[in-house]
């Protein structure tokens, strides 16, 4: 049984344009209606392990087979009577010669004043190392390829000829730096026309304001005249003709209407000015796009156009528009790591990992920045991204690196080199050198295993000397001459 997503979609932009800000990345958790933007598979390298236990078992089997074959051949040969008699005769002769030689040795020993009956046991030189405490970690080592944190092809927003281009391949640029300037004569004419229209709208607003002031003045005079005549009619009836009073009231109302009309004219002029201003801003924005700038700090990795080349607008969908340059952000690099399903629980955001770059013979630090939180159905891996700071631009996109993920860690564990433990089936033994330089074959229990070391759970103590290398010729109690060696600590993964 496998889990599947209820909904899995690819999000597209409804309108074409440049991505000004991108607020999400791989692995970012988003909510419904959350603002997301304002407009390899590397091969898994499994490290080779040396199976010394299997090699030792094979050698033991060969030695045992040779011994059994030799015993069988001797028994079969001695079964023959004549051969048996010859064998006994030769044995008697050899014994006699041995006795003679022994007597000669005894005599010479007496003359030399040395009383030795047998030769002392000869010590064998063996390489030894001490059991120490160390921090062990089992790591997952995966190959990956560096890629830029961001990489884009810079297009023109408006169509035009390249007037001059200021950058070339390999140039480092800053955000906002001018890359090239386009020549668009018709756009300049539109900008001049929009500016003239805005100036005209300003004059119309001024004229409407004057008209309003004049209408307000006329209304003030007409209203005062009408008010006075009405007052006289109330205090001295018959002194003024009713017709004069009616004319004054009509002029008062007409003046009021003219004021309202002037206000409407002023509002219309102001709207026209706003429209002209917006149109000029639109044309100015398009004209500003004739200056192509860098959207972020980066390196120019390719140049597609030269001076005089015609660049189509990057928003055109009818034809493939020619870009100006390709820009790569190399100050921060990404590594795409396919983490196997079994090791997914060990991946955590912000975790520090080791990044080995063999081309530079150096090791850098990376940080687990994001992961998909989904295991791919085909590869059974979860894509994880590691960010590697590159302030000095020492790393170059395209380089290969080996990323080591700590999967299991043990602090201050008893550790020995893997060459110090012999395995046969489920049993593990170590050849310890005692204080009297004699071999002690002790069973041990191993725990965590790395590429170069083994954790000893029981059987050895800190400071014990153990034999490293081939132990097939050693036996319990054998006298040896220990030679301390230092083995390289190989860090890496499985």
Rosetta blueprint (number, residue, H / E / L):
1 X L
2 X L
3 X L
4 X L
5 X L
6 X L
7 X L
8 X L
9 X L
10 X L
11 X L
12 X L
13 X L
14 X L
15 X L
16 X L
17 X L
18 X L
19 X L
20 X L
21 X E
22 X E
23 X L
24 X L
25 X L
26 X L
27 X L
28 X L
29 X L
30 X L
31 X L
32 X L
33 X L
34 X L
35 X L
36 X L
37 X E
38 X E
39 X L
40 X L
41 X L
42 X L
43 X L
44 X L
45 X L
46 X L
47 X L
48 X L
49 X L
50 X L
51 X L
52 X H
53 X H
54 X H
55 X H
56 X H
57 X H
58 X H
59 X H
60 X H
61 X H
62 X H
63 X H
64 X H
65 X H
66 X H
67 X H
68 X H
69 X H
70 X H
71 X H
72 X H
73 X H
74 X H
75 X H
76 X H
77 X H
78 X H
79 X L
80 X L
81 X H
82 X H
83 X H
84 X H
85 X H
86 X H
87 X H
88 X H
89 X H
90 X H
91 X H
92 X H
93 X H
94 X H
95 X H
96 X H
97 X H
98 X H
99 X H
100 X H
101 X H
102 X H
103 X H
104 X H
105 X H
106 X H
107 X H
108 X H
109 X H
110 X H
111 X H
112 X H
113 X L
114 X L
115 X L
116 X L
117 X L
118 X L
119 X L
120 X L
121 X L
122 X L
123 X L
124 X E
125 X E
126 X E
127 X E
128 X E
129 X E
130 X E
131 X L
132 X E
133 X E
134 X E
135 X E
136 X E
137 X E
138 X E
139 X E
140 X E
141 X E
142 X E
143 X E
144 X E
145 X E
146 X E
147 X E
148 X E
149 X E
150 X E
151 X E
152 X E
153 X E
154 X E
155 X L
156 X E
157 X L
158 X L
159 X L
160 X E
161 X E
162 X E
163 X E
164 X E
165 X E
166 X L
167 X L
168 X L
169 X L
170 X L
171 X L
172 X E
173 X E
174 X L
175 X L
176 X L
177 X L
178 X E
179 X E
180 X E
181 X E
182 X E
183 X E
184 X L
185 X H
186 X H
187 X H
188 X H
189 X H
190 X H
191 X H
192 X H
193 X H
194 X H
195 X H
196 X H
197 X H
198 X H
199 X H
200 X H
201 X H
202 X H
203 X H
204 X H
205 X H
206 X H
207 X H
208 X H
209 X H
210 X H
211 X H
212 X H
213 X H
214 X H
215 X H
216 X H
217 X H
218 X H
219 X H
220 X H
221 X H
222 X H
223 X H
224 X H
225 X H
226 X H
227 X H
228 X H
229 X H
230 X H
231 X H
232 X H
233 X H
234 X H
235 X H
236 X L
237 X L
238 X L
239 X L
240 X L
241 X L
242 X H
243 X H
244 X H
245 X H
246 X H
247 X H
248 X H
249 X H
250 X H
251 X H
252 X H
253 X H
254 X H
255 X H
256 X H
257 X H
258 X H
259 X H
260 X H
261 X H
262 X H
263 X H
264 X H
265 X H
266 X H
267 X H
268 X H
269 X H
270 X H
271 X H
272 X H
273 X H
274 X H
275 X H
276 X H
277 X H
278 X H
279 X H
280 X H
281 X H
282 X H
283 X H
284 X H
285 X H
286 X H
287 X H
288 X H
289 X L
290 X L
291 X E
292 X E
293 X E
294 X L
295 X L
296 X L
297 X L
298 X E
299 X E
300 X E
301 X E
302 X E
303 X E
304 X L
305 X L
306 X L
307 X L
308 X L
309 X L
310 X E
311 X E
312 X L
313 X E
314 X L
315 X L
316 X L
317 X L
318 X L
319 X L
320 X L
321 X L
322 X L
323 X L
324 X L
325 X E
326 X E
327 X E
328 X E
329 X E
330 X E
331 X E
332 X E
333 X E
334 X E
335 X E
336 X E
337 X E
338 X E
339 X E
340 X E
341 X H
342 X H
343 X H
344 X H
345 X H
346 X H
347 X L
348 X L
349 X L
350 X L
351 X L
352 X E
353 X E
354 X E
355 X E
356 X E
357 X E
358 X L
359 X L
360 X L
361 X L
362 X E
363 X E
364 X E
365 X E
366 X E
367 X E
368 X E
369 X E
370 X E
371 X E
372 X L
373 X L
374 X L
375 X L
376 X L
377 X L
378 X L
379 X L
380 X L
381 X E
382 X E
383 X E
384 X E
385 X E
386 X E
387 X E
388 X E
389 X E
390 X L
391 X L
392 X L
393 X L
394 X L
395 X L
396 X L
397 X L
398 X L
399 X L
400 X E
401 X E
402 X E
403 X E
404 X E
405 X E
406 X E
407 X E
408 X E
409 X E
410 X E
411 X E
412 X E
413 X E
414 X E
415 X E
416 X E
417 X E
418 X H
419 X H
420 X H
421 X E
422 X E
423 X E
424 X E
425 X L
426 X L
427 X E
428 X E
429 X E
430 X E
431 X E
432 X E
433 X E
434 X L
435 X L
436 X L
437 X L
438 X E
439 X E
440 X E
441 X E
442 X E
443 X E
444 X L
445 X E
446 X E
447 X E
448 X E
449 X E
450 X L
451 X L
452 X L
453 X E
454 X E
455 X E
456 X E
457 X E
458 X E
459 X L
460 X L
461 X L
462 X L
463 X L
464 X L
465 X E
466 X E
467 X E
468 X L
469 X L
470 X L
471 X L
472 X L
473 X L
474 X L
475 X L
476 X L
477 X L
478 X L
479 X E
480 X E
481 X E
482 X E
483 X E
484 X E
485 X L
486 X L
487 X L
488 X L
489 X L
490 X L
491 X L
492 X L
493 X E
494 X L
